[in-house]
Amino acid sequence: MPASASAASGSTASVPTAPDPAASGSADTGDVLAASVARVRRAAGLTLSAVAARAGVSPAYVSQVESGTANPTVRTLSQIADALGVTPAELLGGTPPGAAVSAPAPGFPPRFAPAPLLARTDGHHGIWDLTAPGAHRVGARLLHADLGDHDHPTAHSGEEFVLVLAGSCRVSVAGTVRLLRTADSCHFAATDEHHFTDASDDLLMLVVLTEE
């Protein structure tokens, strides 16, 4: 049938429409944010509860952000970014897990950060980010009787260095288990499955992680 006849017959066949750029852009942004928050949190060795406490939101809400089911406001996104030690722009422009990461431009302002007083308070558990804002390749964390996500087997990109400043804990790397006491350290490839257990109540440990 000629095209003109088909049009005249009043056919109700559906006509494909172009996708809404705004809608697809929003979905892409949500996916990037979800992947970025999860990636940065795991790389920092932080639990959902630790991030939630820092950001002033519930652990369930952080979980929803990571699954892409929550759409945080600008203020809440800023609070979560601060809790993770990054900027909101870095979370929104983050690289999904497994994707190639280009080398960031060198240079960032130094950060002078004395150990938090709470890190020396008996009975207080916590994790503090000591990384300078703008740094991409190295992250530093101070753990006080709190092992975060590293209390069960995990693996991630880069390398990891730990130094026990006080107390003790056990570290397991690729099946090798060692007891770390005050002044003991361990440096390993973070791609090897690893975790920490048996943290003493006075454990104070410096953790340094690299992205590459």
C-alpha positions as CSV (number, residue, x, y, z in Angstrom):
1,M,0.0,0.0,0.0
2,P,1.3,3.4,-0.9
3,A,2.5,5.6,2.0
4,S,-0.2,8.2,1.2
5,A,-3.0,5.6,1.4
6,S,-1.7,4.3,4.7
7,A,-1.8,7.8,6.2
8,A,-5.3,8.4,4.9
9,S,-6.6,5.2,6.4
10,G,-6.1,6.6,9.9
11,S,-3.8,3.8,11.1
12,T,-3.2,3.9,14.8
13,A,0.3,2.4,14.6
14,S,2.5,3.9,17.3
15,V,5.2,6.3,16.2
16,P,8.6,6.0,17.9
17,T,9.6,9.1,19.9
18,A,13.0,10.3,20.8
19,P,14.2,9.7,24.4
20,D,14.0,12.6,26.8
21,P,17.6,13.9,27.2
22,A,16.8,15.3,30.6
23,A,15.4,12.0,31.9
24,S,18.3,9.9,30.6
25,G,20.7,12.4,32.0
26,S,19.2,12.2,35.4
27,A,19.3,8.4,35.4
28,D,23.0,8.5,34.3
29,T,23.8,11.0,37.1
30,G,22.1,8.8,39.7
31,D,24.0,5.7,38.5
32,V,27.3,7.6,38.7
33,L,26.5,8.9,42.2
34,A,25.5,5.5,43.4
35,A,28.7,3.8,42.1
36,S,30.9,6.7,43.3
37,V,29.6,6.7,46.9
38,A,29.9,2.9,47.2
39,R,33.4,2.9,45.7
40,V,34.8,5.7,47.8
41,R,33.2,4.3,51.0
42,R,34.7,0.8,50.4
43,A,38.1,2.2,49.5
44,A,38.1,4.2,52.7
45,G,37.2,1.1,54.7
46,L,34.0,2.8,56.1
47,T,30.8,1.1,57.1
48,L,27.4,2.5,56.2
49,S,26.9,3.4,59.8
50,A,30.2,5.3,60.0
51,V,29.3,7.4,56.9
52,A,25.8,7.9,58.1
53,A,27.0,9.2,61.5
54,R,29.4,11.6,59.9
55,A,26.8,12.9,57.4
56,G,23.9,13.1,59.9
57,V,21.7,10.7,58.1
58,S,20.6,7.1,58.6
59,P,22.6,4.0,57.5
60,A,19.5,3.0,55.5
61,Y,19.6,6.3,53.6
62,V,23.3,5.9,52.7
63,S,22.4,2.4,51.4
64,Q,19.6,3.8,49.3
65,V,22.0,6.3,47.8
66,E,24.4,3.5,46.9
67,S,21.7,1.5,45.3
68,G,20.4,4.5,43.3
69,T,17.0,4.5,44.9
70,A,17.5,7.8,46.8
71,N,17.9,11.3,45.2
72,P,19.8,13.4,47.8
73,T,19.4,17.1,48.0
74,V,22.4,19.4,47.4
75,R,22.8,19.8,51.1
76,T,22.6,16.1,51.9
77,L,25.0,15.3,49.0
78,S,27.5,17.7,50.5
79,Q,27.2,16.1,53.9
80,I,27.8,12.7,52.4
81,A,30.8,13.9,50.4
82,D,32.3,15.5,53.5
83,A,31.8,12.3,55.4
84,L,33.7,10.4,52.6
85,G,36.5,13.1,52.4
86,V,35.7,14.1,48.9
87,T,33.8,16.9,47.1
88,P,30.2,16.6,45.7
89,A,31.7,17.2,42.2
90,E,34.0,14.2,42.6
91,L,31.0,12.0,43.5
92,L,28.9,13.3,40.6
93,G,31.8,12.9,38.2
94,G,33.2,9.7,39.6
95,T,34.3,6.7,37.6
96,P,32.2,3.5,37.9
97,P,34.0,0.5,39.4
98,G,36.2,-1.3,36.8
99,A,36.5,1.7,34.4
100,A,39.8,3.1,33.5
101,V,40.9,6.0,35.7
102,S,42.9,8.8,34.2
103,A,45.7,10.3,36.2
104,P,44.6,13.4,38.1
105,A,46.4,16.7,37.8
106,P,49.2,16.9,40.4
107,G,49.1,19.4,43.2
108,F,46.7,20.2,46.1
109,P,46.8,22.3,49.3
110,P,48.5,20.5,52.2
111,R,46.4,19.5,55.2
112,F,47.7,19.7,58.7
113,A,45.6,17.4,60.9
114,P,46.5,16.6,64.5
115,A,45.1,13.3,65.8
116,P,41.5,13.8,67.0
117,L,41.2,13.9,70.8
118,L,38.5,11.2,70.6
119,A,41.0,8.9,69.0
120,R,42.7,8.8,72.4
121,T,39.6,8.5,74.5
122,D,39.0,5.1,76.2
123,G,35.8,3.4,75.1
124,H,35.3,5.6,72.0
125,H,35.3,3.9,68.6
126,G,35.7,5.8,65.4
127,I,37.4,6.3,62.0
128,W,38.8,9.7,60.9
129,D,39.8,10.7,57.4
130,L,43.2,12.5,57.4
131,T,43.4,12.9,53.6
132,A,44.0,16.3,52.2
133,P,41.1,17.7,50.1
134,G,41.9,17.3,46.4
135,A,44.2,14.3,46.8
136,H,43.3,11.4,44.6
137,R,46.1,8.8,44.7
138,V,46.6,8.3,48.5
139,G,44.1,8.3,51.4
140,A,44.9,8.2,55.1
141,R,42.6,7.0,57.9
142,L,43.0,6.8,61.6
143,L,41.1,3.9,63.3
144,H,40.3,3.7,67.0
145,A,38.9,0.3,67.9
146,D,36.8,0.3,64.8
147,L,37.8,-1.8,61.8
148,G,35.0,-0.5,59.5
149,D,34.3,-2.7,56.4
150,H,37.7,-4.4,56.9
151,D,36.3,-6.6,59.7
152,H,35.4,-9.2,57.0
153,P,37.3,-10.4,53.9
154,T,37.5,-7.7,51.2
155,A,39.7,-6.7,48.3
156,H,40.0,-3.5,46.3
157,S,42.4,-1.8,43.9
158,G,45.7,-0.3,45.0
159,E,48.0,-1.0,47.9
160,E,47.4,-0.7,51.7
161,F,49.7,0.1,54.5
162,V,48.8,-0.2,58.2
163,L,50.8,0.9,61.3
164,V,49.6,0.0,64.8
165,L,50.2,3.0,67.0
166,A,48.6,1.4,70.1
167,G,46.9,-1.8,71.1
168,S,46.7,-4.8,68.8
169,C,44.7,-6.7,66.1
170,R,45.1,-9.6,63.7
171,V,45.5,-9.1,60.0
172,S,44.8,-11.7,57.4
173,V,46.2,-11.2,53.9
174,A,45.8,-13.9,51.2
175,G,45.5,-16.6,53.9
176,T,48.5,-15.4,56.0
177,V,47.5,-14.4,59.5
178,R,49.6,-12.2,61.8
179,L,49.1,-10.5,65.2
180,L,50.0,-6.8,65.0
181,R,51.1,-5.1,68.2
182,T,52.1,-1.5,68.9
183,A,54.7,-0.3,66.4
184,D,54.0,-3.3,64.0
185,S,53.1,-2.5,60.4
186,C,52.0,-4.4,57.3
187,H,52.1,-3.3,53.6
188,F,50.3,-5.4,51.0
189,A,48.5,-5.4,47.7
190,A,44.9,-4.5,48.4
191,T,43.8,-6.7,45.5
192,D,44.7,-9.7,47.8
193,E,41.7,-10.7,50.0
194,H,42.3,-9.2,53.5
195,H,40.7,-8.3,56.7
196,F,41.3,-7.4,60.4
197,T,40.0,-9.1,63.5
198,D,40.4,-9.2,67.3
199,A,40.9,-5.4,67.7
200,S,41.8,-4.5,71.2
201,D,39.7,-1.7,72.9
202,D,42.7,0.6,72.8
203,L,43.6,-0.1,69.1
204,L,44.8,3.0,67.3
205,M,45.9,2.2,63.8
206,L,47.0,4.4,60.8
207,V,45.8,3.1,57.4
208,V,47.2,4.4,54.1
209,L,45.5,3.4,50.9
210,T,46.4,4.1,47.2
211,E,44.0,4.2,44.3
212,E,46.5,2.6,41.9
